[in-house]
Amino acid sequence: MMKHYMFTISLAALTVFSGCKPAMSEAELFFAHYPETGQCALINPSTLKLSGPIDEAMRDCALSELTEDIKMVTVTSKGGEVFAGRAIGYKIGEHPRHLIVDKMCLSSCGNYFVPAADQLSLRPGSVIGLHGTPDPHMLSNADMESHMASMVENGDTASEGVARILKRKSDRRTKQLAEEAKFAAHFNVPKGWRLYREAGDSSDGWRREFKAGSDMDLVIDNFMIVDAPMLATCLPQVKTRNFQRTLDSTVFDKPTFWATLRDRMGAYRSRGLTCIPSPQQQ
C-alpha cells in the first residue's frame, strides 16, 4: 500500500511540474485566440484565411489576395465594419468561391460574405449569426431628430448649426441605405436575410419579411443562428452540403456548448424561419 501511495503522489507531482493543463472545452476553444485586428493570410495557392474583426486591414489584404486563383476562403469573424464587409463581399463574389466557416461568421461576415459565396460549408462546432444590416430603423434617431428639427423651426440661435447636422445625418443615412440596397440587389439578398426594418418599426419588425407562421418557434435574443430552412430560402443560390447535419451534431446537440453560446452571445435559432423571396428571386 505504501508503494502504491508513493507512486500516486509521484504522478501528481509530475503533472504539476510538467505544466500540463486540462484540455480546453469546446466553448473555450470557440471564444479563444481572437485577434484584435483583422488578419488575412494565404494558406496555400488556392485558399485564403480571414480571421478577426472585419476592418480596413482585413479589407486591404483581401482585396489584394482574392485573385482568380483563390477557390476557397476560410473565415473566423465576429463581424466588424460594414464598409469593409461589403468591399470584401463584392471581391469574394467576383469568382465562384467556397466559403468555409471556422467557428463563427457573425454580423458583417454573415451579412456580406455568405451571400457572396458560391458554396458554403461549416466546420464542426461553427455557426453563422445575424443581427441585421443598416436599415431605416437602425439608422434613424427619431426623437433626437424631431427635437433638432423643432429647434430649426423655432428659430433657435443654434438652428443654423443644427440644420447642417441634420443635413449631414440625412445625407449619410441616404448613402448608407443606397449602398446596402445596391449590395442586396447585386447578390439577390432578400430583406429577410438582412432582418430589415422600416423606420418606426418595433425591434422585430423584420418578421414581415418571412412567411407567416414560420417564426412561431422563435425565442428572440441577440444573434440569430441560421438554420438550414432560412439559408435555403433566403439564399438559394448558395450551395451547401450537410449544413443542418453539421449544426445539429456539433452545436445544437451539445447541450453545454449550445448553452454557452446562448449565454455569451445571446444566440437563438432561426429554426423553421422561411424567407419571402426578393423580387429578383421570384
N, C-alpha and C positions, 0 to 999 in steps of 0.2 A: 504493500500500500504506500509506503514511504517513497519508493522509487517512482511509482506512478504519479504521486503528488508532485514530486520534483520535476518530472517530465512535463506536466501540465503547466507549471509555472514558467518553465523554460520557453515553451511555445508562446505563452502570453507575452513574455519579455521580448522575444524575437519579433513579434508583431508590432509592439510599441516602438522598439528601437529601429526597426527597418522602415518606419514611416508609412506603413501600409494604411490606406484609407478605405472605408467601405465604398462599394460601388455606388455611383450616383443613381438615383431613381430616374424613371422616365421623365417625370415632371421637372426635376433638377436639370437634366440634360436639355430639356426643351427650352428653358429660360437661360441656360448658361452660355458664356462666351459670345456675347452680342457686342459687336464693335461700336465705338462711339461715332464714327463717321462711315459713310458708305464705302464698301470695298468692291473691287471688281478685278477678277484675275482669270487668265486663261488656264484651264485645267489640262487641256490638250488642244490640238489644232482645230477641233470641231466643237468644243464645249467652253462656254463662258460661265463663271460663277459670280453671282451678285449677292452680297450679304450686307446686313446692317441697314441703317436709315437711308431712305431714298433722298439724296441730296445732290448738290452740284458736283461733288467729287464722283459719285456713282454715275451721274448723268454724263459727265465729260468722258469718263473712261468707257462707258457703254457705247456712246456714240462713236468712239474711235475703234473699239474692238469688235462691235457687232457687224462684221463683214459677212459677205455671202457664204464664206466657209463655215460660219458658226451655225451648226444644226441644232444644238441643244443649249439651253440656258437653265442653270440651276439657281434657285433663289431661296434665301432665308431673310425675310424682312418683316418688321412690324409696321412698315409704311413710312411716310415722310411727305416731302413737298410735292404738291400737285403738279407744279410746272415741270419738275424733274421726272415725275412719274409719267406724265403724258409724253414727254420727249422720248423717254426710253421705250414706252409702249409703241409709239409710232415706229421706232427703229426696229423693235422686235418684229413688228408686223410687215417689214419690208420684204421678208422672205419667209417661207414656211419653216417654223421652228418648233421644237419640242420643249415646252416649259416644264421643269421638274421642281416641285415644291419640296424643299427640305426643311421640315419643322413648321415653318409658318410663312404665309403670304397674306399679310393683313393690310387693311386700309388702302393706301395708294397702290400697293402691289396688287391686291385683288381687283381694284378699280381699273387699272390700266395695263398691267402685264398679262393677266389672264385672258381678257377679250382679244388681245393681240396675238395669242398663241395659235398655232395650227393644231398641235397636240398638247395634252396636259396629263401629267402623272403626279401622284402623291407618293412620297416615300413613307414608309411606316411611321406612324405617330405624327403625321403632318396634317395641317388644316389650312383652309382658305377662309379668311374672316373679313366681313364687310360692315361698315357703319355709315355708308353714304358718301356721295361726292358733293362738291359745292352745288347748291341748288338755291332757288329763291328763298326758301325757308332758312337755310343755313346762312346766307349772305345778308339777310335783312336784319335790321335792328329797329323795328317799327316804332317802339316807344321813344327811343332816343332821336330818331329822325323826325318824328312828329313834333317833339319838343323843339328841336333845332329849326324846323320849318316855321313853327309859330313865332320864334324869335325874329325871323326874317319878316314875316307878315306884320308883326307888331312894331317894326322899325327899331328893334333893339340896337344899341350903339355898337354891338359886336356883330350885327347882322351881316355885314359885308364879308367878314372872315368866315362866318358860319355858312354863308351861301357858297363860298369857294369850297369849304369842306364837304358840303352836301354834294356839290357837283363832282368833286374828285371821287367820293364814295360811289356815286351813281355810275360814273364812267368805269371805275374798276369793276363794279358788280356786273355791268353790262358786258365788259370784255371777258370776264371770267366765265359768265354763263355762255357766251358765244363760243369760247374755246372748249368748254365741256360739251356743248351741243355738236360742235364740229368733230370732236373725237368720237362721240357716240355714233354719229352718222357714218363716219369712216369705217368703224368696226361693227356696225349694226348692233349696238348695245342698247337694249330697251331700258325704259325708265325703272323697271323693277330691279335690275341688277344695280342700278345707281341709287336705289332706295330714295327715289325722287319725291320731293315735297314742294308744294307751291307756298308762296308767302302767305302767312296766316293759317297754314295747316297746323294740326297738332303734330307732336313728335313722331307719331306713327301714321301720318297721312300717306306714306308710301304704300299702304295696304291696297289702295285703289289700283295699283299697277299690277296686281296679281289676281288670278281667277278667284272669284268669290268662293269662300269656303275652304280654299286650300291653306288658309292661315289658321285654321281652327285649333291646331295643336301648339301654336307658338306661345312661348313664355318669354317676353322681350326683356333683354338686359342691355348689354353694350355691343359686343362683337357678334354678329350673326355668322355662325359657322355654316358653310354652304354644303347642303346635302345634294345628292345626285338629281332629284327632280327639279330643283331650282337651276342648277348648272345646265341641265339638258334642255330646259325650256327657255332660259334666258339667253344662252349662248350655244345654240345647236350647231354652229359652225366649228366649235372647238371639239376636237375628237378626244375621247377619253377611253381608258380601259381599266376595269376593276376599281373604279373610283369609289363607289359606295362600299364595296367589299373591304377595301383598304381602310376606309374611315371606320367602319363598324368593328373590324377585327383588331385594329391597332389604336383606336381612340375611344369610341363610344362604349365598347365592351370592356374597357379597362376602367373600372369604377374610380379608383384612386386618381389615376391620371386625368380623367374627364372632370372629376370634382375639382381638381387643382386648376384646370383651365377655366372652369366656371367661376371659381373664387378669385383668381388673379386677373383674368381678362374680362370677366363679365360675359363669358361665352354662352351662347344659346344656339340651338339648332334651327335651321330653316325647315327641316322635316319635309312635309309634302308641299311646301310653297311652290306655286306654279306661275311662271311669268305670263303676262299678256304680251304677245309678240310686238316688236317695234314695227312701224309702218313698212320698213324695208324687208322684214321677215314675213309679213303677211302675204 
